[in-house]
C-alpha cells in the first residue's frame, strides 16, 4: 500500500495527495482502491482479534430482517415465501428485499460528497452494477472483514450518570463523550479496529408502541440520536484510524441532519474518508455481556453480500469474546 505501513496521516495532514479534495483520504491506498479504510483490517489485526477470544461467547449483530417495521427512509418491507421444492424439502424466496432496510453496511457508493463525488473520485456514471462498476460492496465481501472490535456503551454510561439518552430525540454526541466513555470503560481504540457504539435507540424502538413506529417511518417525523456532524467529530474519527464505524441507531449520526450543526457526516465519512458505516446493528446482548464482565473488546467478523456493484449490505456480523 502507498503508505507502506508508516504512521497514517492526521486529519490536519489531509489530503495526502496534491489536487485531492480537502480533508480527503483519496489516494492513500492507491488511486484504484475500492475498499477504503477496510484496508486497515490487516492479517495482523485478524491475529490480534483471534487472541481476544477467551470464553467462546458469540453475539450475532444482525437485527431481524423484518425490523424496523414499517421500514425507515422509504424502503420496502421484505416478503418471504416458503414453498415445497420436493416432497422432502422446501425453499424460500425473498421479494422486495432492500439490503439497507435493517442492519446494514453503507457501501462506498451509498453517499458521496456533494461537491467532489464518491470515495477516490468515483462519479455517478461509474456506479452501474455491471462489469466495470466501481466501489461496490463485493470488494469488501471478497476481501473479508475480520479485526478487533470495541464497544462504547454510551447509553449505559449516560444512565449511570442520571442523564439517559432519549430514543426519540436528535441529540448530537460530541467527540468528548466517546472519549469519556472509552476512558470510563478502560478500553482503548486502535488503528484498524471496528468501533461500535450503543445509543439505546434500538431498545427504545423495541419498546415503542405501534403508533410511534408508524410515525417515525415517515422520514419527516424520524428523530434519532447519534454523532454530531461537526468538524471536531470528523477530526476525531479520522485520527482514531479505525477501519469501520457502526451503531444501533438508524444513521450513526443524529437524524435529521442540521446544516447549522455541520450538515451531513456521511458526506465526509463515506465520500472523503472511505470509512464504512454500519447502521441498526443489534448490540443489546453484546452490551449486556460487556457490562457484566467489564470486557469491551472482542473479535469482530463480517461477511457482506457478494454482489457486483452492491450499494449496501446486511453485515452478517459477529462479535466473539
Beta strands, then each sheet from edge to edge (+ up, - down):
strand 1: 58-60
strand 2: 79-86
strand 3: 89-95
strand 4: 104-106
strand 5: 145-153
strand 6: 172-173
strand 7: 194-198
strand 8: 226-227
strand 9: 244-247
strand 10: 276-279
strand 11: 297-302
strand 12: 312-313
strand 13: 317-320
sheet 1: 1+ 13- 11+ 5- 7- 9- 10- 4+ 12-
sheet 2: 2+ 3-
sheet 3: 6+ 8+
end
